[in-house]
Amino acid sequence: MTWRSALPRRSLPALSTGQKVFLLAAVPLVLASALIVAVNARQTRQLADREIAALEAQMLEATREELRNYVAIARTAFLNVYGRAAPDDAAAKLETTQILASMIYGQDGYFFVFDYDGVNLVAPRQTWLIERDWSGLTDPNGVAVVDELIAIARAGGGFLEFDWPRPSTGETGRMIAYVNGLQDWRWVVGTGVFIDDALASVAAARAEVEARIARTSAQIVAIALVALIGVFATGMVLNLRERRLADAKLRALTERVIDTQEEERGRVARELHDSISQILVGTRYALELARRRLAGGDARAAESLEKGIAGIGQATQEVRRISRDLRPGLLDDLGLGPALKQLAEDFSARTGIETDLETVVFRNRISADARIAFYRVAQEALTNVERHAGATAVAIHLRGHRRGALLRISDDGRGLTREDRRSGGLGLRNMQERMEQLGGSLRLISTARGTVIEAQVPLSHMLPPGSRTGETRPGEAAGAGIRPTLARLPGPPAAPPAEAPVPVRHGAGPGARPAPGEGPPPPADTRKEPA
């Protein structure tokens, strides 16, 4: 093991949901702002470069046109002298140099004359150049200034850019010169202007563009920052609001759970007091009477013992009933179908309400959570029917479809009022929360002719064939899936084929199921299929 592997690994802190939402909102905003800044800067700079290049070309063209005009004016001034003079007329040459020497303009403008041998003849503002041979002279950039001017004049005239000292300050500046050749005298006559001011204007324009780009980028960044702060503030407000709502819902849920627990404890306490306690008290009196009769040799002691034994059996049945209400053993042992059948039988026997149960054989295809939720929904729905509906008949249907499994409970009672729907009792909220926990839905339809409750769980709670959920049955195939037939619970012998839905009626009335031990025996196919 190396020293690196011996060091403790540091894991990055996990992000909360609020932080993830903020990052999802902030990161695209920052990236979009950066992209906008980059694209804007690039396009602005390209546009400015084109505009500055066009401006520079216009300024240089205007300068060249100005230099042509200057040289044309100078030629007009000495044209009569030059036109009448011979190639070796010294007096005409002297008069021409005097004319050109007197033609100065601006702060640094003047006309210059070189002969084809490179000797300067006229330079009124730089007299130190006169009468000296400047052939081979180069500027700091390596341009042979005099030799290039002579070559251009020999070719008929043209322009040349080079660096040259300013007459006014002595500092080197960028000059553009225009020259013409006097071929008879072998002279180069020309003038030039310094274009530093024009280049400075171009540089200033370029700097202004860069400053404008910087300002625009800063404005975009500021807008993005304000938007980011707005997103953060909105996220904080929403987070605080959602947290307050979550805290309120949690408090309400906690109160609801406590109320439910207290209600259930009260119900169990009432059951124990009203049934088991009374039965045990009667059993105690019967046993005490039997003891006294045995002590006195009374022959009726056996009768008292029989009453005591019957009381103990009755108490045992009550304990089983209370245990079944809290958690039915059939739900774990045989599945949802038999548990619903037992629930419907008990409800019908207790209330006298005619009850129809219609179910399919799922063969372990419903998850344990869905089975419990369906059973509790049915239990709560039947309790509401018993307490509030005033119904005479109840129908329970359990079936599967392409979207999952559906439990439908309907009655012919008086339905819910607007106040009932608006307030929503604890039982309805509990049913809805059970379905929401499973990703399902609860639908309530209530009219004056009755109420329908539909509870549905999605396919995620329908297990694949061969999955085991704790519901096993001896001899059942491991890969069995949902059977395409409806399970027929025990009932009258004249039953339709198993391929069709078979309603099984429980309770009082013409279609009531016979009491246990009475009536004809059940049909041959009496297997209890687990849900």
Sequence and secondary structure as in RCSB ss.txt:
>XXXX:A:sequence
MTWRSALPRRSLPALSTGQKVFLLAAVPLVLASALIVAVNARQTRQLADREIAALEAQMLEATREELRNYVAIAR
TAFLNVYGRAAPDDAAAKLETTQILASMIYGQDGYFFVFDYDGVNLVAPRQTWLIERDWSGLTDPNGVAVVDELI
AIARAGGGFLEFDWPRPSTGETGRMIAYVNGLQDWRWVVGTGVFIDDALASVAAARAEVEARIARTSAQIVAIAL
VALIGVFATGMVLNLRERRLADAKLRALTERVIDTQEEERGRVARELHDSISQILVGTRYALELARRRLAGGDAR
AAESLEKGIAGIGQATQEVRRISRDLRPGLLDDLGLGPALKQLAEDFSARTGIETDLETVVFRNRISADARIAFY
RVAQEALTNVERHAGATAVAIHLRGHRRGALLRISDDGRGLTREDRRSGGLGLRNMQERMEQLGGSLRLISTARG
TVIEAQVPLSHMLPPGSRTGETRPGEAAGAGIRPTLARLPGPPAAPPAEAPVPVRHGAGPGARPAPGEGPPPPAD
TRKEPA
>XXXX:A:secstr
  HHHHS         HHHHHHHHHHHHHHHHHHHHHHHHHHHHHHHHHHHHHHHHHHHHHHHHHHHHHHHHHHH
HHHHHHHHH  TT HHHHHHHHHHHHT EETTTEEEEEEETTSBEEE TT GGGTT B TT B TT  BHHHHHH
HHHHTT EEEEEEEE TTT  EEEEEEEEEEETTTTEEEEEEEE HHHHHHHHHHHHHHHHHHHHHHHHHHHHHH
HHHHHHHHHHHHHHHHHHHHHHHHHHHHHHHHHHHHHHHHHHHHHHIIIIIIHHHHHHHHHHHHHHHHHHHT TT
HHHHHHHHHHHHHHHHHHHHHHHHHHS HHHHHT HHHHHHHHHHHHHHHH  EEEEEEE  SS B HHHHHHHH
HHHHHHHHHIIIII  SEEEEEEEEETTEEEEEEEE S    HHHHHH  HHHHHHHHHHHHTT EEEEEEETTE
EEEEEEEEGGGB  TT   S   TT  TT    SSEE  S  S    TTS   EEESSSTT    TT SS   S 
      
